[in-house]
Amino acid sequence: MKAKLKAMPSLRSDTDAEHFVDSADLSQYDLSGFQPASFEFEPKSAALTMRLPAPLLEALKRKAQAQGIPYTRYVRRLLEKDVGL
């Protein structure tokens, strides 16, 4: 029989999070609500301006909002995926 997993505690600071990760057995906690995070380290050194039909822009904004990111970042992810970066 599988043991019930504990809920994640509320961590209010980086220090709290570091202490928790150092001392807790994470296999005892329910991590199902976690989502992958990506970080952008490379500085943006060029700009792109483009005109789009309004319905296309609105569709992009809806898709980005569903993922919880700004639409410009969503468009950049699409471009990076397409060119293999």
GUMI-242181 format. One record per atom (N, C-alpha, C): residue in one letter; x, y, z. Coordinates in steps of 0.001 Angstrom, whole numbers, plus 500000, padded with zeros to 6 digits. Last residue first. Example, Ala and Ser with C-alpha at 12.3 -4.5 7.8 and 13.67 -1.06 7.14 Angstrom:
<recs>
S512850497750507080S513670498940507140S512900500030507870A513190494310507800A512300495500507800A513200496700507800
</recs>
This chain:
<recs>
L517085525625468413L517935526174469475L517406525819470834G515684524953466038G516470523949466761G517420524506467796V513904526526464747V515284526520464207V516202525592464987D511579525983466240D511591525765464795D513001525685464231K512265526765468833K511921525364468558K512037525064467061E512611529521468460E513737528689468905E513487527219468604L509967530265467715L511087530444466790L512277529560467169L508587529619470080L508219529003468808L509351529094467801R509902531337471881R509996529871472052R509633529146470765R509078533818470847R510501533469470830R510687531960470999V506331533663471416V506777533724470017V508246533338469923Y506511533683474239Y505906532553473545Y506352532511472082R507582536192474674R508378535017475042R507840533772474350T505424537705473824T506700537831473121T507616536651473441Y503397537078475644Y503286536579474266Y504591536715473494P504495535860478866P504210536955477930P504213536440476487I502862532919480253I504053533672479866I503653534835478963G500967530921480786G501388531819481844G502648532605481542Q499806529420478890Q501062528900479435Q501619529796480538A497652531014478277A497376529656478765A498620529023479376Q499012533199477218Q498343533343478503Q498035531968479110A499822532103474773A500825532509475756A500203532618477139K497329531760473527K498191530595473770K499228530915474841R496483534462473424R495707533457474178R496557532239474508K498470535576471757K498321536050473133K497529535070473993L497952534204469371L499246534051470048L499150534469471513A495389535236468835A495559533794469060A496877533520469777E496045537930468417E495164537563469534E495276536073469855L497599537668466090L498195538193467313L497350537821468530L495628536725464322L496809535910464614L497469536372465910P493802538875464230P493379537566464766P494564536650465112A495475540988463095A494990541045464479A494533539684465015P498336540000461246P496894540214461278P496412540147462738L501398541717462050L500594540500461951L499128540867461830R504626542921461539R503206543226461519R502456541922461280M507526543007463606M506742542432462513M505282542825462658T510817543365464614T509516544019464547T508764543417463371L513307542311466726L512527541957465544L511184542673465640A516662542925467880A515215543092467977A514563542720466654A519435541614469740A518826542041468486A517310542125468690S520318540640472122S521187541604471451S520627542084470113K519605539560475258K518970539823473970K519758540934473288P521851537297476888P521253538627476729P520661538787475325E521075534109478117E521730534853477047E521070536225476889F519409532971479976F520667533523480433F521351534395479376E516335532155481081E517010532748479936E518268533443480427F514957529122482220F515606530381482516F516344530864481279S512010527324482946S513153527560482078S513679528957482370A510549524759484876A510859526182484706A512048526303483764P507869522423485065P509242522762484687P509401524276484525Q505803522414487972Q505937522535486531Q507380522880486202F504102520597490548F505261521335490062F505275521342488538G502138518981491484G501741520304491031G502889521120490465S503396516687492410S502639516609491158S502223517976490630L504776516198494671L505379517165493754L504607517257492436D504246515440497853D503513515437496594D504055516560495710Y506957513898499638Y506096515033499330Y505451514892497961Q508856512013500080Q507681511954500944Q506651513036500609S511029512587498567S510195511478498101S508929511335498940L512495514483499912L511509514947498941L510615513828498405D513251514800503039D513238513687502087D512130513995501084A514968517811504041A513763517004503824A514029515847502870S517261519422504192S516917518575505329S515748517619505087D517682520880501855D518827520233502503D518412519206503548V515142521901501366V515710520937500417V516896520188501038F514897523653503614F513956522564503395F514562521489502489H516999525469503197H516990524639504404H516072523424504210E516149526623500760E517434525920500843E517467524987502047A513710527796501585A513727526753500559A515020525947500614D514609529711503446D513685528651503864D513718527490502878T516161531260501672T516801530589502813T515922529452503319D514250532301499990D515245531385499436D515927530604500548S511038532249501690S512300532880501282S513212531837500661R508787530837502352R508656532283502168R509937532972501719L507077528040501529L508443528518501746L508480529997501384S504733525903502741S504895527232502151S506281527743502515P505262522394502035P505085523534502935P505239524846502172M503368520086500119M504554520935500209M504295522087501171A501820517340501777A501706518566500980A502993519374501155K502916513916501614K502710515168502341K502565516324501352L501238511005500404L502305511991500304L501921513270501036K500463507970501940K499969509263501468K501108510274501496A502002504966500743A501784505947501797A501303507253501189K500522502185499158K501308503397499020K500971504378500137M500844498815500000M500000500000500000M500881501236500000
</recs>
